[in-house]
Amino acid sequence: MARRLRLVELDFASSAPLRLAFTAALAAPPTAVYRSLAEEAGSWPSWFPAVVSAAPTGGGAGRTVRLRGGVRFQETVMAADPDTRYAYRVDETNAPAVRAMVEEWVLSPVGPGTRVRWTMAVDGPAPYLFAMRLARPGVGRSFRDAMRRLDRRLTPARHPSPGTGR
């Protein structure tokens, strides 16, 4: 059964009681990364294994997301700044204990590629926050694996040029 969470604003991403932040460098350009994050919600399961399904709602103003293990989220998009930022708030979930949650993806160009910073900002009772702190290494591993998969999806292996001998 879904519960309604506290409706926080985008600044919660920097003021939440607990923030898990991770970064990765991708060879893909910011335009392609942003498109996968914000405009192609249905592609998430192909590169983020924790996600079973993701679909836009309200003409892109929100999303419904299902994770492995049966967790469901109903989200509202808080920021959709092409090629630079995508952020959303979880409005309803069946996940226990969480009281408020915002996720923010910030994209920065690095040469022809992209630096991705993902922040998961949460609030909940002390035992929940403690458990989330303990989960940090696993969440980080999941993020890094997802970014490697996304980068492979967006920058397929290049074939050697004829006559290069490679």
Secondary structure, DSSP 8 states (H G I E B T S, - for coil): --EE-----TTHHHHSSEEEEEEEEESS-HHHHHIIIII-GGGHHHH-TTEEEEEEEGGGTEEEEEETTS-EEEEEEEEEETTTEEEEEEEEE--SS--EEEEEEEEEEETTEEEEEEEEEEE--HHHHHHHHHHHHHHHHHHHHHHHHHHHHHS------TTS--
